[in-house]
Amino acid sequence: MDFREQQDLARRQTRILVALYVLLLIAAAAAVGGLIWLALILGEQAQAAQGAGASRAPMPDGASWQAFAWAAGLTGGGILLVTLFRWFTRSDGAKVARSLGGRELTGAGETDLTPTERQYLNIVDEMAIASSLPRPRVFVLDREAGINAFAAGTRPENAAVAVTRGALEQLSRDELAGVVAHEFGHIANSDIRLSVRVAAMVFGFTFLFFVARWWFHVGVGPGRQDARLRIAMLVGAAAIALVGLLTVFFGRILQAAVSRQREFLADASAVQFTRYPDGLKSAFEKLKGGASSRVESDAAAEMNHAFLFRAGGARLFDTHPPLEERIRRIEGQG
Amino acid sequence: MGIETWIVIALVVIAVVYVIYVYNKLTSYRTQYENGFAQIETQLKRRHDLIPNLVNTAKGYLEHEASVLKEVTEARAAAEKAVDAAHDRPGNAETMDLLSRAESALTSGLGRLNATFEAYPDLKADANMRQLSEELATTENRVAYARQAYNDLVQKYNEYRRSFPPVVIGGLVGHGEDAQLLEFEDSETIQKAPEVSF
């Protein structure tokens, strides 16, 4: 397996996802614009029905189309802005590791390292050689007693790896090496950048909820609209919220599916780096045997996709394949 | 000039550009495996530097096993020489062979030393010794990984060099020979080094 190839694949996947995102964005913007247009038409009809047309000037020609363009443009732009806001954040791996309660091991002149910490640092150095990557920054999550690990950082140059205290205490050297190699796999395959971007795209559609809320407030708020228009506004708000809900819902499922694929890939990379599948396999079996992978930190929920094992969360949105399947694939490879 | 002349000129230009392209690619691949060898060298030096420490720590406990210690010390000296020789000609069949044999001898010497340690529980419990054993384990792994990376790069160079047409062009521009893989006799033992139990 060639990393250049894997990184190309990750880039291709990103491009497909971006295309899908643009399509959804256009669809959502058009839907909101269309609803505005419909509301204006309905409003005009209502006024005409009441015979109020005489006291007010009729709507100028093309005004409803202008409203459509404004609404669609604002909605699309809003989604795009929210996405971009997330797209470029969380780039620094060390920052993410610290936010989860990580303590950095620099390996330079630290004399108070425990033997297991020393071993962990050594393993990271070994994997840097095996993967031909620069050595990432190294963290321990002291407060976490479960067995887990993650990689963060959107580029190899700002990447960080972290393991829990539980992993250091409960895993053997070979098992820990397999786990660290898996995290290096994520770095080598550009998985972190991919998942950040997918998450940003899904997050962008939450903007639709703001639009829906605004419509709702206009709908129930004070004003001189008639009842029919009010109902139309409320129905519109519900429709927008539904569109938002659906995009976010399917986005999450898609996000989880991408993440599961990248987990398999990272497992395969780990075997390639160590040429020793039994280490990671044995760590998986330890988990299957009842060891916990739970991560307590509040910040962990958002970072679930980055962890070695699931840190918690529902099954449908699972970011990780089942352990049995992962073990089976490693065996097939080794 | 007739159109035929232009066609001939165009063909010559294309041929020259292609030869330059192949030459640059071969040279780039060679640089890559040479850098790969520099990595191995760094890690082998690290390994060699650890051995005097190991011998000194063990000496206090192993008064009656001086021959094993001497063997390891001598194997280390030979291995250092082999690294120096290989430094000047990485990828060369002769120096790689010498290096492979010297490092294999050192590995088997260390293996015998480990077996001796089994009879000395005090030594195994020594804090200094435990740290050394971790250092030794990680160094063996680093050597193994660096060697994998080097061999992958050598393989890439050799495969490209043997393909056609580079196989024809390579001979003309100083890329006429395969680079030598670095194999250690006990590479299996080196891979398993983490299981060394002191």
Interface residues (C-beta under 8 A of the other chain):
Chain A: P115 R118 Q119 N122 I123 D125 E126 M127 I129 A130 S132 R173 D174 A177 F273 R275 Y276
Chain B: Q39 Q43 R130 Q131 E134 E135 A137 T138 N141 R142 Y145 A146 Q148 A149 Q191 P194 E195
